[in-house]
Amino acid sequence: MAGLEENGPERNTSCADPQGDPFLHTRFAIPARPATFLRRERLVRHLDQALRTPLTVVSGAAGAGKTLLAADWAAREDRTVAWLTNDAAAQGCGMFWAYFLQALSASGVPPPAEVGSPADASRVDQTLLTRLAAGLSDRDRPVIVVLDEYDRVTAPEIAEQLEFVLHHAGRGMHLILVTRTEPLLPLHRYRAVGDMTEIRAADLAFTAEEAAELLELHGLRVPVSAARSLVERTRGWAAGLRLCALAAQESPDPETYLKEFEVDRTTVADFLLAEVLKRQTPEAQDLLLRVSVLDRFGPELANALTGRTDAESVLAGLHRENAFVEYLGHDRYRLHPLFGEILHAHLRMRSPGLEPDLHRRAATWLRDSGSLAETLGHGAAAGDWEFTAGALVDDLAIGQLFTGLRSDHLAELFSGMGPEATSPATDLVRAARELARSDLDHGLAHLRHAELSLAEEAEEDRTAAGESPPGLAAARLSHALLEALAGRLTGSPARAETAAETAEELQQEVPAQLLDAHPELAALLSTHLGSTRLWAGHFEDATAALSTAVACSGGASTALPREESLGHLALIDYLNGWPGKAERKAVAAVTETERFSLREESGSGIELLVLAAVAVDRNELDRAQALLDAAADSHHAMRDPVMRAGRALATARLLLARGETHAALEAAEPAVSADVASPWSEAHKALVTSAAHLAEGRPETAAELLQEVPGDQSACVVGAARAHLAAGRPAEALDLLDRVCPEGGTGSERRTGPAVTVRASLVRAQAADRAGDSATARRLVAHALHEARRERLRRPFLEAGPWIRPLLGTVPLRGLAEGWLTPGPSPCDAPRARPGDQPPPPVVEELSGREHDVLERLAQMMSTEEIAADLYVSVNTVKTHLKSVYRKLSVNRRHDAVHRARELRLL
């Protein structure tokens, strides 16, 4: 049989289709590209490579750029391309193949005369298809056939016939299908043997860079970042980008328009409504409009909104047709963002008042399915606040208002709840919102309303067995959590203890799976209880509660209470005189929230105040000020009495160290409102006040202030001893010290740490020096230096006064002080300086304890990651310390830092 001859004489001279109508030549014309068309070379290359396979499928939604891509490629192709745009109005087999044959003829590749032409619009003879396939298979060069809008071909028999011709044509034909839907061909067979190339929606989507180029073709120069946000909103949809560009040309501020345009009022909406929505069945249209209120959905949820049972098949069909319904896997779908916005706006216009009902249906269905976040969102959108607050409380999730993960979102979600919503749950949520931002007046009022409502409900709903329903138990447990927080914020240990006891009993009545799902509740309870115990000065009991919170599992959900508890434990260590332990726990607290990227201001920020106080003890005054500023700038919401007193303590001590005694006295009087006084807060206020009087030469007044401090406050006893010694009463001073810091006691034998014992040793040393006992004075100073060096405590020696300076210069003590308290000498083997040599720059500021730890590991050639792992801190924290070390040592590199540190005998 003669083969098809390219550019040969036209043998099929028929000018009419099987119905006798003339062929529509526009269906054989390759579409023209607009002036603003952007050729994307990556897709052109993809089509070039597609010639290696007999079948290519270009599939995407309406306006995805499928046809223009194929047309641009076909117009540039040096091979013969037969183009046919399919028509949904005439889909009989005979009509399809008549147009197919005419497309070949129009491209200059007429079929052999023996192929013939269909005479019946509804059918085609198998002989014709066989002859056509044979003729194509005899070609030396394959013909390329592009069937555009192939989704209009819906007859299965046409697909079978096309597959027959494609298969038997062999390498004589390359078929390119441009379609919105999955073609009715056995694609799996072509995939299996590598005979198919696919260009899908993800390939057709514009990148940010391509979008910027497209906008530039429209005369719009915008940065790639602005184009990227537009791409995110449109998902790279070609028609959407072009329509937005055309509209932006008319705007005085195109960049702002592209960022904020209202999609329901643009030609984008007209396009999608006409090309996508109105082409669907009434059932599919109804489903699309109703699910537009959802972010993600499955068939069952869609059925709940439509009241029908056909969502599974409808959604599968919409996805298969590329009707802007995206399949996410696991039977979950979502609408294209722009399509969803348009449908949502169309729903409001077409069915006013339906939207709240749809949200209510979704919330009800989701509550039963266990998706709390979505339940709350739809409940709030429906304006059903009793339902929404009840869902939060019943799920035992009220602690999420405090954990930093979803607290902002939940606070924003419930911000629309008006006073008309009245139920125990709404009162609990209002109380939680107000207490979370330390608004005690409103928070406690709402908490009282909730308590009364819960009592009435318990009386009404008590079961025959005498137990509360599970939902009521969850509400009462939520109330106990808020009561514990109220006790913490008001400085009322008794209130917090009662709440904790109630919570422990109620946990037996709540389903175990709820408690397991919300570990933040137990962590928050322990944190609040520990904080109130700390305020009351019950350090051991506080440590027990806080340690329980630190040990809580739950990852990010309990990171904030763990951070707060570590910060409070750090404060206890500091108050007990252990600055090193306090610093380690405070750094661990900072790292706890860092690694989960929680907002710094989520908690109380007590760890920053502890670090500032430690920095003062080490005489790192600039660092202390920076930490205090950071604590103030972060605007922490949880401003409980412990935090307020801690800030007053650190600020007053810093001012005292700078010699600003009047300012220190003012700072030592914190504006703390609490139901009970805190013994350690009162003690440290008296200690600062006493030190200020002592600095101004009033030792008698200083001693009297500290004698009035109740309880066994070791730091105050040492301060009183120092004042008595300054007043000329060494015997009384030593008698006081013998009661709390017996001479020779070690850290392992006492609770009181070196910040207290070092000062006690120095008071004893000063008494011995005044008595002329130089040997005892040197021994005591040596003991103080040994203890202080480990913690790098410098303030006690600076506070000691001028009597200590000669002692520090003596040979036995000089070595103990050099390098951390006093400057170290130059190494003995250092080369003699030559004229003109510049001396090494001095250390501007002493290194902090953590900076010294980092420097030591730097000298061991450890990487940043290794240092972070060794010190249990984040890599970013190590980098921050390194920058500070470089600055203080006046160097720029690791090697120079180690070399300089060795010169100064810091290593």
Rosetta blueprint (number, residue, H / E / L):
1 M L
2 A L
3 G L
4 L L
5 E L
6 E L
7 N L
8 G L
9 P L
10 E L
11 R L
12 N L
13 T L
14 S L
15 C L
16 A E
17 D L
18 P L
19 Q L
20 G L
21 D L
22 P E
23 F L
24 L L
25 H H
26 T H
27 R H
28 F H
29 A L
30 I L
31 P L
32 A L
33 R L
34 P L
35 A L
36 T L
37 F L
38 L L
39 R L
40 R L
41 E H
42 R H
43 L H
44 V H
45 R H
46 H H
47 L H
48 D H
49 Q H
50 A H
51 L L
52 R L
53 T L
54 P L
55 L E
56 T E
57 V E
58 V E
59 S E
60 G L
61 A L
62 A L
63 G L
64 A L
65 G L
66 K H
67 T H
68 L H
69 L H
70 A H
71 A H
72 D H
73 W H
74 A H
75 A H
76 R H
77 E L
78 D L
79 R L
80 T L
81 V E
82 A E
83 W E
84 L E
85 T E
86 N L
87 D L
88 A L
89 A L
90 A L
91 Q L
92 G L
93 C H
94 G H
95 M H
96 F H
97 W H
98 A H
99 Y H
100 F H
101 L H
102 Q H
103 A H
104 L H
105 S H
106 A H
107 S L
108 G L
109 V L
110 P L
111 P L
112 P L
113 A H
114 E H
115 V H
116 G L
117 S L
118 P L
119 A L
120 D L
121 A L
122 S L
123 R L
124 V L
125 D L
126 Q H
127 T H
128 L H
129 L H
130 T H
131 R H
132 L H
133 A H
134 A H
135 G H
136 L H
137 S H
138 D L
139 R L
140 D L
141 R L
142 P L
143 V E
144 I E
145 V E
146 V E
147 L E
148 D E
149 E L
150 Y H
151 D H
152 R H
153 V L
154 T L
155 A L
156 P H
157 E H
158 I H
159 A H
160 E H
161 Q H
162 L H
163 E H
164 F H
165 V H
166 L H
167 H H
168 H H
169 A H
170 G H
171 R H
172 G H
173 M E
174 H E
175 L E
176 I E
177 L E
178 V E
179 T E
180 R L
181 T L
182 E L
183 P L
184 L L
185 L L
186 P L
187 L H
188 H H
189 R H
190 Y H
191 R H
192 A H
193 V L
194 G L
195 D L
196 M E
197 T E
198 E E
199 I E
200 R L
201 A H
202 A H
203 D H
204 L H
205 A L
206 F L
207 T L
208 A H
209 E H
210 E H
211 A H
212 A H
213 E H
214 L H
215 L H
216 E H
217 L H
218 H L
219 G L
220 L L
221 R L
222 V L
223 P L
224 V H
225 S H
226 A H
227 A H
228 R H
229 S H
230 L H
231 V H
232 E H
233 R H
234 T H
235 R L
236 G L
237 W L
238 A H
239 A H
240 G H
241 L H
242 R H
243 L H
244 C H
245 A H
246 L H
247 A H
248 A H
249 Q L
250 E L
251 S L
252 P L
253 D L
254 P H
255 E H
256 T H
257 Y H
258 L H
259 K H
260 E H
261 F L
262 E L
263 V H
264 D H
265 R H
266 T L
267 T H
268 V H
269 A H
270 D H
271 F H
272 L H
273 L H
274 A H
275 E H
276 V L
277 L H
278 K H
279 R H
280 Q L
281 T L
282 P H
283 E H
284 A H
285 Q H
286 D H
287 L H
288 L H
289 L H
290 R H
291 V H
292 S L
293 V L
294 L L
295 D L
296 R L
297 F E
298 G L
299 P H
300 E H
301 L H
302 A H
303 N H
304 A H
305 L H
306 T H
307 G L
308 R L
309 T L
310 D L
311 A H
312 E H
313 S H
314 V H
315 L H
316 A H
317 G H
318 L H
319 H H
320 R H
321 E L
322 N L
323 A L
324 F L
325 V E
326 E E
327 Y E
328 L E
329 G E
330 H L
331 D L
332 R E
333 Y E
334 R E
335 L E
336 H L
337 P H
338 L H
339 F H
340 G H
341 E H
342 I H
343 L H
344 H H
345 A H
346 H H
347 L H
348 R H
349 M H
350 R H
351 S L
352 P L
353 G L
354 L H
355 E H
356 P H
357 D H
358 L H
359 H H
360 R H
361 R H
362 A H
363 A H
364 T H
365 W H
366 L H
367 R H
368 D H
369 S H
370 G L
371 S L
372 L H
373 A H
374 E H
375 T H
376 L H
377 G H
378 H H
379 G H
380 A H
381 A H
382 A L
383 G L
384 D L
385 W H
386 E H
387 F H
388 T H
389 A H
390 G H
391 A H
392 L H
393 V H
394 D H
395 D L
396 L L
397 A L
398 I H
399 G H
400 Q H
401 L H
402 F L
403 T L
404 G L
405 L L
406 R L
407 S H
408 D H
409 H H
410 L H
411 A H
412 E H
413 L H
414 F H
415 S H
416 G H
417 M L
418 G L
419 P L
420 E L
421 A L
422 T L
423 S L
424 P H
425 A H
426 T H
427 D H
428 L H
429 V H
430 R H
431 A H
432 A H
433 R H
434 E H
435 L H
436 A H
437 R L
438 S L
439 D L
440 L H
441 D H
442 H H
443 G H
444 L H
445 A H
446 H H
447 L H
448 R H
449 H H
450 A H
451 E H
452 L H
453 S H
454 L H
455 A H
456 E H
457 E H
458 A H
459 E H
460 E H
461 D H
462 R L
463 T L
464 A L
465 A L
466 G L
467 E L
468 S L
469 P L
470 P H
471 G H
472 L H
473 A H
474 A H
475 A H
476 R H
477 L H
478 S H
479 H H
480 A H
481 L H
482 L H
483 E H
484 A H
485 L H
486 A H
487 G H
488 R H
489 L H
490 T H
491 G L
492 S L
493 P H
494 A H
495 R H
496 A H
497 E H
498 T H
499 A H
500 A H
501 E H
502 T H
503 A H
504 E H
505 E H
506 L H
507 Q L
508 Q L
509 E L
510 V L
511 P L
512 A H
513 Q H
514 L H
515 L H
516 D H
517 A H
518 H L
519 P H
520 E H
521 L H
522 A H
523 A H
524 L H
525 L H
526 S H
527 T H
528 H H
529 L H
530 G H
531 S H
532 T H
533 R H
534 L H
535 W H
536 A L
537 G L
538 H L
539 F H
540 E H
541 D H
542 A H
543 T H
544 A H
545 A H
546 L H
547 S H
548 T H
549 A H
550 V H
551 A L
552 C L
553 S L
554 G L
555 G H
556 A H
557 S H
558 T H
559 A H
560 L H
561 P H
562 R H
563 E H
564 E H
565 S H
566 L H
567 G H
568 H H
569 L H
570 A H
571 L H
572 I H
573 D H
574 Y H
575 L H
576 N L
577 G L
578 W L
579 P H
580 G H
581 K H
582 A H
583 E H
584 R H
585 K H
586 A H
587 V H
588 A H
589 A H
590 V H
591 T H
592 E H
593 T H
594 E H
595 R L
596 F L
597 S L
598 L L
599 R L
600 E H
601 E H
602 S H
603 G L
604 S L
605 G L
606 I H
607 E H
608 L H
609 L H
610 V H
611 L H
612 A H
613 A H
614 V H
615 A H
616 V H
617 D H
618 R L
619 N L
620 E L
621 L H
622 D H
623 R H
624 A H
625 Q H
626 A H
627 L H
628 L H
629 D H
630 A H
631 A H
632 A H
633 D H
634 S L
635 H L
636 H L
637 A L
638 M L
639 R L
640 D L
641 P H
642 V H
643 M H
644 R H
645 A H
646 G H
647 R H
648 A H
649 L H
650 A H
651 T H
652 A H
653 R H
654 L H
655 L H
656 L H
657 A H
658 R L
659 G L
660 E L
661 T H
662 H H
663 A H
664 A H
665 L H
666 E H
667 A H
668 A L
669 E L
670 P L
671 A L
672 V L
673 S L
674 A L
675 D L
676 V L
677 A L
678 S L
679 P H
680 W H
681 S H
682 E H
683 A H
684 H H
685 K H
686 A H
687 L H
688 V H
689 T H
690 S H
691 A H
692 A H
693 H H
694 L H
695 A H
696 E L
697 G L
698 R L
699 P H
700 E H
701 T H
702 A H
703 A H
704 E H
705 L H
706 L H
707 Q H
708 E L
709 V L
710 P L
711 G L
712 D L
713 Q L
714 S H
715 A H
716 C H
717 V H
718 V H
719 G H
720 A H
721 A H
722 R H
723 A H
724 H H
725 L H
726 A H
727 A L
728 G L
729 R L
730 P H
731 A H
732 E H
733 A H
734 L H
735 D H
736 L H
737 L H
738 D H
739 R H
740 V H
741 C L
742 P L
743 E L
744 G L
745 G L
746 T L
747 G H
748 S H
749 E H
750 R L
751 R L
752 T L
753 G L
754 P H
755 A H
756 V H
757 T H
758 V H
759 R H
760 A H
761 S H
762 L H
763 V H
764 R H
765 A H
766 Q H
767 A H
768 A H
769 D H
770 R H
771 A L
772 G L
773 D L
774 S H
775 A H
776 T H
777 A H
778 R H
779 R H
780 L H
781 V H
782 A H
783 H H
784 A H
785 L H
786 H H
787 E H
788 A H
789 R H
790 R H
791 E H
792 R L
793 L L
794 R L
795 R H
796 P H
797 F H
798 L H
799 E H
800 A H
801 G L
802 P L
803 W L
804 I H
805 R H
806 P H
807 L H
808 L H
809 G L
810 T L
811 V H
812 P H
813 L H
814 R H
815 G H
816 L H
817 A H
818 E E
819 G L
820 W L
821 L L
822 T E
823 P L
824 G L
825 P L
826 S L
827 P L
828 C L
829 D L
830 A L
831 P L
832 R L
833 A L
834 R L
835 P L
836 G L
837 D L
838 Q L
839 P L
840 P L
841 P L
842 P L
843 V L
844 V L
845 E L
846 E L
847 L L
848 S L
849 G H
850 R H
851 E H
852 H H
853 D H
854 V H
855 L H
856 E H
857 R H
858 L H
859 A H
860 Q L
861 M L
862 M L
863 S L
864 T H
865 E H
866 E H
867 I H
868 A H
869 A H
870 D H
871 L H
872 Y L
873 V L
874 S L
875 V H
876 N H
877 T H
878 V H
879 K H
880 T H
881 H H
882 L H
883 K H
884 S H
885 V H
886 Y H
887 R H
888 K H
889 L H
890 S L
891 V L
892 N L
893 R L
894 R H
895 H H
896 D H
897 A H
898 V H
899 H H
900 R H
901 A H
902 R H
903 E H
904 L L
905 R L
906 L L
907 L L
